Amino acid sequence: MDIQSLILQPESKTLEFKQDLSSLKPILKTIVAFANTAGGTLIIGRNSQGDVIGVEDPLLSEEKLANTISENIFPALMPDIDISTVQGKAILIVKVAHQQGPFYLKNEGFPHGVYIRLGTTSRRASRELIAELQRFQMGLSFDQLPCANLKPENLDNDRTKRFLGTLGKNNEKKFLETLGIITPLSGSLVISNGGMILFGNDEERRRYFPNARVTCARFKGTDKSVFIDRKDLEGTILEAVPEAIKFIQINTRLSSQIRSIQREDLSEYPEVAIREVLINALAHADYSLGGCIQVAIFDDRLEIQNPGMLPFGLTLEDFKAGISRIRNHVISRVFRELKLMEEWGSGYHRSISYCKKLGYPEPEWNEIGSTIRVIFRPHPSFKIYSEANVPVNVPVNVPVSLHLNERQVWFLEKLTEGMHFRSPDLVKQWKVSEKTAKRDILLLQKHKLIEFVGSPKSGTYKLIL
């Protein structure tokens, strides 16, 4: 992007503006944060209102800034400083590349003087982020580190057997060590952090990694003020994938269209793309931070969020271009062995391609503080059981605007077939809670589609024709 266009952009993770050099400490913080995080450009000579005001004596200002950086930042950092002219005024353009640090302000010392970039702000790095910076410098990931007090016997035997059986492997210990699930420490083998997250027995896994789990919630409306349904998935992150997808299926809607003699179902949200994003969230979450992976369903969107900003050195633009950098080497290797994922970055393009193919809005990727959030929107032509697409056998008095899920349509179809069904039949067929089944039936009653006849103990529902 040329300077004329860049000067008009809003501030971002990789772009900041300063009016002048009168206050050098904020400038130094920004340069340190850029170097530690993903690089960036600092432009000096534009004020907070977006006006180009220029700098006085640009050659002297350039020398002053270069000397200040040299004297106040450690390790030595030498960004490119250029002078450019915009609207007839001289400005300084400081281009900072991401480099292996951590970099910090000398007068604040290490670790207090380490800053990172979160959104449009430069913030003092937490202990966990500094540790990740140091691991990044050494080429290590958090999940490769030994969980020092845990021996291979603390792995869940059934889980490891299923995993090895799926891959057709016999030499258990050697293969687990090859994957990094168990790792050497002081002459013996212990479980790695990733091994415990993936295959640890429940008691130890929850004690050491209480946030390595998925929480799912369905909210009423478009905010988080009222829960409709909630489930904490207490199994491993591998076991969470089908459970989370099941929760989404239960708490979202399904549209059916009759084409020729076939009934075609359209999910409210793109399930294949959601699965892809969920797997990537699990594989690339920062498990050294607090916070778990979240699946949140609202009336107008579905969100998947994982703790952890983008890996150091990456921007969203890099990610969308397919540039890959793995945060969790052990977890990602296991996911690839199980054919759950390929290299990071490819999942973005596959999910986009799938959504385009079926007419869904493209998912929105956002880096919010130290989290990644992906937002899915419903299919734009999503109409649930209107006059044109009501499944066969469903009564003609179903309101055109009524939103029914697949369980409710199944229930109506069974009543049409003469079945004497109640809420336990919904529970048995769809593996949902009694509360969910009763809520489904209550909506059908509310819209006067069905009524209950007979005694509370032996009665049943019938259609109102």
Secondary structure as GFF3:
##gff-version 3
##sequence-region A 1 465
A	DSSP	alpha_helix	3	6	.	.	.	ID=ss1
A	DSSP	beta_strand	15	18	.	.	.	ID=ss2
A	DSSP	alpha_helix	24	36	.	.	.	ID=ss3
A	DSSP	beta_strand	40	44	.	.	.	ID=ss4
A	DSSP	alpha_helix	58	72	.	.	.	ID=ss5
A	DSSP	beta_strand	73	74	.	.	.	ID=ss6
A	DSSP	beta_strand	80	86	.	.	.	ID=ss7
A	DSSP	beta_strand	89	96	.	.	.	ID=ss8
A	DSSP	beta_strand	104	105	.	.	.	ID=ss9
A	DSSP	beta_strand	115	118	.	.	.	ID=ss10
A	DSSP	beta_strand	121	124	.	.	.	ID=ss11
A	DSSP	alpha_helix	127	138	.	.	.	ID=ss12
A	DSSP	three_ten_helix	142	144	.	.	.	ID=ss13
A	DSSP	three_ten_helix	152	154	.	.	.	ID=ss14
A	DSSP	alpha_helix	157	167	.	.	.	ID=ss15
A	DSSP	alpha_helix	172	179	.	.	.	ID=ss16
A	DSSP	beta_strand	182	185	.	.	.	ID=ss17
A	DSSP	beta_strand	188	191	.	.	.	ID=ss18
A	DSSP	alpha_helix	193	199	.	.	.	ID=ss19
A	DSSP	alpha_helix	202	208	.	.	.	ID=ss20
A	DSSP	beta_strand	214	219	.	.	.	ID=ss21
A	DSSP	beta_strand	227	233	.	.	.	ID=ss22
A	DSSP	alpha_helix	237	251	.	.	.	ID=ss23
A	DSSP	beta_strand	254	259	.	.	.	ID=ss24
A	DSSP	beta_strand	262	267	.	.	.	ID=ss25
A	DSSP	alpha_helix	271	284	.	.	.	ID=ss26
A	DSSP	beta_strand	293	297	.	.	.	ID=ss27
A	DSSP	beta_strand	302	307	.	.	.	ID=ss28
A	DSSP	alpha_helix	316	320	.	.	.	ID=ss29
A	DSSP	alpha_helix	329	337	.	.	.	ID=ss30
A	DSSP	alpha_helix	346	358	.	.	.	ID=ss31
A	DSSP	beta_strand	364	368	.	.	.	ID=ss32
A	DSSP	beta_strand	371	376	.	.	.	ID=ss33
A	DSSP	alpha_helix	406	416	.	.	.	ID=ss34
A	DSSP	alpha_helix	423	430	.	.	.	ID=ss35
A	DSSP	alpha_helix	434	446	.	.	.	ID=ss36
A	DSSP	beta_strand	450	453	.	.	.	ID=ss37
A	DSSP	beta_strand	460	463	.	.	.	ID=ss38
###
